[in-house]
Amino acid sequence: MSEREPALKPLGKNLGGYFGQTIDIHARLEEISQAAQQHGWASEIFHQSGDFKWLALHRRPPGNKDAVRIYLSAGIHGDEPAGPLAVLELLRENRWPDNVEVALLPCLNPAGFVANQRENHGGIDLNRDYRNSRTAEIRAHIAWLDRQPCYDLYLCLHEDWESQGFYLYEQNPDNQPSPAKTIIEEVAKVCPIDLSEMIEDRPANNGVICPKIKPQERPDWPEALYLISHKSRQGYTLEAPSDFPIETRIAALTTAVNAALRFVAKPAPHL
């Protein structure tokens, strides 16, 4: 990623919703597929509807049996284009740590991007459907997840049209070593951090939200709750501020992912 000066102020376009730059999701997914193929990723289509295909990519380090397993997803909200674009940049840069195995889902709601709306074509927020599974997309995604091994860490790429800066949600019930501070410090070099004491009606500390959620008590699960309940014991939802220029948001998300990967890929110290 080239050096960028952070854009320090919002553009002021997001008045009541996302009104920033949109993307041609068909073209971007084709570019994502080509970049993955160029760098030796395995690919799988786990769901299809009309001319939309739900793609899963897999990077397995050769000869490394002790690889750290990472789950990375983007594009579950169709008005958050920086996620799929960040995935494309990460694939093109191809700077994955040698001891990291990655399962990558570049776009979980392609129909939403065509309509430039948060929800799918039927008006359902897919990121609230992981408990009741009303939609074919989420049923297919859960079926795919159930066939996969557990992950050491999950990363979900998102944007927030109201935010004044980057922030993240942390789920870490076992109090494992956390990359949250490192992520915030690295992202601050390319994007402002939301330093509000309350973000999305939850207490925040220096851009980090640690929600106290009991999954069984919540009726509408986002992807992150399904992952922490079934596939991982640690994960981060990364939120770029979508009223900023698209380049700043992409830089925030790619920087956050790279910081998290470097943190978890570090060899354990010898005792």
Secondary structure, DSSP 8 states (H G I E B T S, - for coil): --------S--S--SSS--S----HHHHHHHHHHHHHHTT-EEEEEEEETTEEEEEEEE--TT-TT-EEEEEE--SSTT-THHHHHHHHHHHHT---TTEEEEEE--S-HHHHHHT-SS-TTS--GGG-TTT--SHHHHHHHHHHHTS--BSEEEEEEEETT-SSBEEEEE-TT-----HHHHHHHHTTTS-B---SEETTEE-BTTEE-----GGG-SS--HHHHHHHHTBS-EEEEEEETTS-HHHHHHHHHHHHHHHHHHHHS-----
